[in-house]
Amino acid sequence: MDFGLIRESLPFLLQGAWVTLRITALSLVFGILLGTLVALARMSPVRWLSGLTLGYIELLRGTPLLVQIFLIFFGIPQLTQQQINEFVAGVIAFSINSSAYVAEILRAGIQSIPKGQREAALSLGFSPTQTLRYIILPQAFTRVIPPLVNEGITLLKNSSLLSAIAVVELTRAGQLISARTFKPFEMYLAVSLIYLTMTLVLSFVARQLERRWQVR
């Protein structure tokens, strides 16, 4: 076991880990924004809109994320005749994929709010939009914070797929060092430990948030 190689490679691996965290954070933020719109459309009384968003959700949840990444990275340049940065392609693919899962999480959160609160708000003169904005969504977001953090953990681990399009995130950084040194065991062990550290931290955050915001 060459611990010296791990120690020497740690700065480069941590740079890759920073890229992984940036992709995860950006994808989760955009996924929540898009997922909120999808969730509201999914609950719309307009049948065609609800059906369209249901198809969107099922398509993204029913196809491999790696295929979606390839569609974005290779498909957009083919359609637009413009190259796309691999980092941007990764964030786009992850955000779209995450939005499908976030939409279902938020839909469950919204539906968990008692109908009496909506009726009470409307009786007090709130419009449906105001009721959703000021009464329903704040409570729903509070209830779904833990599963949203878990979605972030899933994105963090899935970010290793972006090594397939040469994004130099944590897994790709390990691959590059392994190819140069011919010592894959040490590198992938180090990569695994860094992933484990990041996921343990996020899992701890999820548990703390769940304890704080637990609905009794």
C-alpha positions in Angstrom: 0.0 0.0 0.0 1.6 3.3 -1.2 0.3 5.8 1.3 2.8 8.3 0.0 1.1 8.3 -3.3 -2.2 9.0 -1.7 -0.8 11.8 0.3 0.9 13.4 -2.8 -2.3 13.0 -4.8 -4.7 14.4 -2.2 -4.6 18.0 -3.5 -5.6 16.9 -7.0 -8.3 14.6 -5.6 -9.7 17.4 -3.4 -9.9 19.7 -6.4 -12.0 17.0 -8.1 -14.1 16.7 -4.9 -14.7 20.5 -5.1 -15.9 20.1 -8.7 -18.2 17.3 -7.5 -19.7 19.5 -4.7 -20.2 22.4 -7.1 -22.0 20.2 -9.6 -24.1 18.7 -6.8 -25.1 22.0 -5.3 -25.9 23.7 -8.7 -27.9 20.7 -9.9 -29.9 20.5 -6.6 -30.8 24.2 -6.7 -31.9 24.1 -10.4 -33.6 20.7 -9.8 -35.6 22.2 -6.9 -36.6 25.2 -9.0 -37.7 23.1 -12.0 -39.1 20.4 -9.8 -41.4 22.9 -8.1 -42.9 24.0 -11.4 -43.3 20.3 -12.5 -44.9 19.4 -9.2 -47.4 22.3 -9.5 -48.2 21.3 -13.1 -48.5 17.7 -12.1 -51.2 18.7 -9.6 -53.0 21.0 -12.1 -56.7 20.3 -12.8 -55.9 20.8 -16.5 -55.6 17.2 -17.7 -53.3 17.6 -20.6 -50.8 19.6 -18.5 -51.0 17.0 -15.7 -50.5 14.2 -18.2 -47.6 15.9 -19.9 -45.7 16.4 -16.7 -46.5 12.8 -15.6 -44.9 11.6 -18.9 -41.9 13.9 -18.2 -41.4 12.4 -14.7 -41.8 8.8 -15.9 -39.4 9.4 -18.8 -36.7 10.7 -16.6 -37.1 8.2 -13.8 -37.4 5.3 -16.2 -34.3 5.9 -18.3 -30.6 5.6 -17.1 -29.0 8.8 -16.0 -25.9 8.0 -18.0 -28.0 7.9 -21.2 -29.5 11.3 -20.3 -26.0 12.7 -19.8 -24.9 11.5 -23.3 -28.1 12.9 -24.8 -27.3 16.3 -23.4 -23.5 16.3 -24.1 -23.6 14.8 -27.6 -27.2 15.6 -28.6 -27.2 19.4 -28.1 -24.1 20.0 -30.3 -25.6 17.8 -33.0 -28.9 19.8 -32.9 -27.5 23.3 -32.4 -24.1 22.9 -34.2 -22.6 24.5 -31.0 -20.3 22.7 -28.6 -21.3 22.5 -25.0 -18.9 22.6 -22.0 -18.8 19.2 -20.2 -19.4 20.9 -16.8 -22.4 22.7 -18.1 -23.7 19.6 -19.8 -23.4 17.7 -16.5 -25.3 20.4 -14.5 -28.0 20.5 -17.1 -28.4 16.7 -17.2 -28.4 16.4 -13.4 -30.8 19.3 -12.9 -33.3 17.8 -15.4 -33.0 14.4 -13.9 -33.3 15.6 -10.3 -36.3 17.7 -11.1 -38.4 14.6 -11.7 -37.6 13.2 -8.3 -37.9 16.6 -6.6 -41.3 17.0 -8.2 -42.6 13.8 -6.6 -41.1 14.8 -3.3 -42.8 18.2 -3.4 -46.1 16.8 -4.6 -46.1 14.5 -1.6 -45.2 17.4 0.7 -48.0 19.6 -0.7 -50.6 16.8 -0.4 -49.6 16.2 3.2 -50.9 19.7 4.2 -54.4 19.4 5.6 -57.1 20.7 3.1 -58.6 22.7 5.9 -55.7 25.1 5.8 -56.3 25.9 2.2 -60.0 26.3 2.8 -59.3 28.6 5.8 -57.0 30.8 3.8 -59.5 31.1 1.0 -62.2 32.0 3.5 -59.9 34.8 4.9 -59.7 36.4 1.4 -56.4 34.9 0.1 -56.4 34.1 -3.5 -55.4 30.6 -4.6 -52.0 31.9 -5.7 -51.5 33.6 -2.3 -52.6 30.5 -0.5 -50.1 28.4 -2.3 -47.3 30.9 -1.9 -47.8 31.9 1.7 -49.5 29.0 3.3 -49.0 25.7 1.5 -45.5 25.9 -0.1 -43.6 27.1 3.0 -45.0 24.2 5.1 -44.5 21.7 2.3 -40.8 22.7 1.9 -40.3 22.4 5.6 -41.6 18.9 5.6 -39.5 17.8 2.6 -36.2 19.2 3.6 -34.8 15.8 4.7 -35.7 13.9 1.5 -34.3 16.9 -0.5 -31.0 16.5 1.3 -31.1 12.8 0.5 -31.6 13.7 -3.1 -28.5 15.8 -2.8 -26.6 12.8 -1.5 -27.8 10.8 -4.5 -26.6 13.5 -6.9 -23.3 13.5 -5.1 -22.7 9.8 -5.7 -24.1 9.9 -9.2 -21.7 12.6 -10.2 -19.1 9.9 -10.8 -21.0 9.2 -14.0 -19.7 12.5 -15.4 -16.3 11.0 -15.7 -17.7 9.4 -18.9 -17.7 12.8 -20.5 -14.3 13.9 -19.1 -15.6 16.1 -16.3 -12.6 16.2 -13.9 -14.6 15.5 -10.8 -13.5 13.2 -8.0 -13.8 9.9 -9.9 -12.1 11.3 -13.0 -9.3 12.7 -10.9 -8.7 9.3 -9.5 -8.8 7.7 -13.0 -6.2 10.2 -14.3 -3.8 9.5 -11.4 -4.4 5.8 -11.6 -3.6 5.8 -15.4 -0.4 7.7 -14.7 0.9 5.7 -11.7 -0.6 2.2 -12.5 -1.7 2.0 -8.9 -5.5 1.9 -9.1 -6.1 0.3 -5.7 -4.6 3.2 -3.7 -6.4 5.8 -5.9 -9.8 4.3 -5.8 -9.5 3.6 -2.1 -8.7 7.3 -1.6 -11.6 8.3 -3.9 -14.0 6.0 -2.0 -13.0 7.5 1.4 -13.5 11.0 0.2 -16.9 10.1 -1.2 -17.7 8.4 2.1 -16.7 11.5 4.1 -18.9 13.8 2.0 -21.9 11.5 2.2 -21.5 11.0 5.9 -21.5 14.8 6.4 -24.6 15.2 4.3 -26.3 12.3 6.0 -25.6 14.0 9.4 -27.1 17.2 8.0 -30.2 15.3 6.8 -30.7 13.7 10.3 -30.3 17.0 12.1 -32.8 18.6 9.7 -35.2 15.7 10.1 -35.0 16.0 13.9 -35.5 19.7 13.8 -38.3 19.8 11.3 -40.1 16.6 12.3 -43.8 16.9 11.9 -45.5 15.7 15.1 
